[in-house]
């Protein structure tokens, strides 16, 4: 009896594991996950936490430099969108949608970063 390959083909857009190393992938993942600190009582922790990680590791780890900037840009963008929505009655309904979108996109980005894949958030204004 002939056995077929049990491994499914990689999903579209998957570039394979990174050659940069586990430590760099972990720091890139932490840059994304640190944005979830914004759901604590610390104001703007969603922006401050990835800035700290990015500033510490940007010169020695290219993936962290790229993904740190990506996380910062996305969190600044989401903050602007939430403030803009809070200014209108109709926009207030969109705030929970933006919060769920923020969490889901952040988790996806963290998983990709852990695999060494540079992730690009949708709806992001590029400040850095």
Secondary structure as UniProt FT lines:
FT   TURN            12..13
FT   HELIX           22..33
FT   HELIX           34..39
FT   TURN            43..44
FT   HELIX           45..57
FT   TURN            58..60
FT   HELIX           62..86
FT   HELIX           89..114
FT   TURN            115..116
FT   TURN            122..123
//
